[in-house]
């Protein structure tokens, strides 16, 4: 599958943008990522206990399917 921004990247690679334009665009992208990070509702760390419970549940279901429990 091709990246959604493939054409933009090809344009940049082919030299259609000046260095200053590229640096400006990169700064805008960095600001956007920073803002998304600050406003995200995602937790800083995964809930390892929930992940462990899910893994156990998946293994138990697979065991039931395999052995017919």
Secondary structure, 3 states (H helix, E strand, C coil): CCCCCHHHHHHHHCCCCCHHHHHHHHHHHHHHHHHHHHHCCCCCCCCHHHHHHHHHHHHHHHHHHHHCC
